[in-house]
Amino acid sequence: MSDQTPHDLPGKPAVEQRVEDRGEQRFAADPTVGNWERATLEKLVFATVQERRRARRWGIFFKLGFLLVAILALLTYYDSTFGLGGDENLGRHTALIEINGEIEAEGSGAADTVIPSLNKAFSDAGSAAVVLRIDSPGGSPVQAGIIVDEIQRLKRGYPDKPLYVVVDEICASGGYYIASAADRIYVNKASIVGSVGVLMDSFGFVGTMEKLGVERRLLTAGENKGFLDPFSPQSDKHKQHAQAMLNEIHQQFIAVVRAGRGKRLKETPETFSGLYWTGARAVEMGLADGFGTVDTVARDIVKAEDIVDYTAHEGLPERVLKKFGAAVGESAVKAVARGAMPQVR
């Protein structure tokens, strides 16, 4: 029999064999020895799994984003191709256009929104009449004036197609500015109508600044460039100039109302004072012609009960893509700027 121990195997030097023997004995005595290799391997495997999960999540995100964009594109294409204004024969009907909210550069009361709808409604061979439903407290005299000019042009181009206005809750100032161009105005007895006037409102912070010890440093090139600056004292010259502008716009408003209402208007000193009245009182004063709704006007006046909405509504893509924060910020800026602009409301 050989005198070699089990570890004294051929092909290995005796010194190396003894080192391995000590390592095995140490590992047997202390199980934690060599665990760093296992821990490192586990970390590598865990990191690989996490990376794959992140890649899978991003892949799903981009796929969903692409799908959403594709859906929005299809909806936009469908709306522009098969929506109102296509080649579909709508038959004899009453065309409806709605103005809700303030008359301003954006929204349902903007000239850029209302005028295309008016053109579609008047040019459609099937529309027997156009009904403009208004629920507005007023707003920009510029936007209202542009819409009135277009209404008058369309009435000349389509003399056999009447335009009626139906008042919902309120039709005041800029809203009534537009309504006065209609052939007839129909209201509810409790509607608010009138307010033929113009205003320009702002704030003055001079006293507050003095109490807080704040100094206003305004540099201008042009003696009137700081016109109606809310942080500077109001001068009589600027006040008179602003009042003259308001009076001029007011006279433009009055001229439109007189031309539109004609002999039906029972004018009194209060008619153009900026007051507003109920729908019942407005009928008595000649500011409106009678009581009615869109349905009753379509049925009883136009004799075309089928109502087709020509209002340019905001599409789904615009609603989805619009950011709430941006809209709020834009509204705040508008509110500040609008304070120094004439308003028919």
C-alpha angles and dihedrals in degrees: 000000000000121000092217119119118232090262096050092090123166117260098035125095114242093240094054090046091054092050091053090048091054091048093052091048091049093048090050091050095044115033092188091068107104095017091117088072091054092045092050091050091049091051091051092049092047092049090050091051092048092049091051091049092051091048090050092050093049090047091054091046094053092044091052091046091052090047091051092050090048091051092049090049091051092048091050091048091048092048093049095042104039101020130101114310096043126117095279113130106233097183124218109335147142113262115224128200122177131207113191124176132358124352101243142133093279135036133039091318096055119113090229088058101040100042098059089049091050091051092050092047095049095042095050108103091213097057110099093187141350122242118197111198110201129193104165138129091208135259137170117027088203094058091042091049093051091051092048091051090052092047090053091049092050092048089055091048094046105032093165094054111079126208118218129187122214115195118215118185100331139004107177137151108333090017091054090042086065095038093055089068091063125101090236137004122213123192143174115252090247098043118120112240136173130022094158097186145096131236140184115197134184141137135258118219100176096110093045091051092051091052091049093045093241117154120212113222109190121167119189139175101216123039094245099042091105090058111166093350104178092217095054130067113270113246124215090235093057092044092053092048092051091048091051090054091049091050091051093051089045090056090050089053092048091050091054092049093048092047093047100043098035116171092352089075113094096203121205133167088267097050094089097027096102095258121134131209143196119275091253092055091044090059090052091050094048093247088118135023106220149313124297151118132230090266096049093046091050092047103037105025107028094029090218110109095182107095121200118193113225094174113132100238122192109260128233094255091057092048093049096045097044112104116223094213093052091049092052092048092048091050091052092052090048092051092055094046094044092057091073095045127088113259128194098213 
